[in-house]
């Protein structure tokens, strides 16, 4: 690939990222409006035009690694594993 091709692809990539961000912001605004409507109606579920819109609380349990590490550092270190990932960025 030539430098101009790489530049064009990088530009296309960053433009796509910008569009995604704009769409995500629009989605967040719409979600906030819908949540506000559910709240105003004092309901967790609403049906409209074939859509069912829900805003429900979900409980989940998670392991508190921070407290475990503080109270059991030796055990924590024994089971600690290294993981690698790749991070792709264009700035």
Secondary structure as UniProt FT lines:
FT   HELIX           3..40
FT   TURN            41..42
FT   STRAND          45..48
FT   TURN            49..50
FT   STRAND          51..54
FT   HELIX           65..71
FT   HELIX           73..79
//
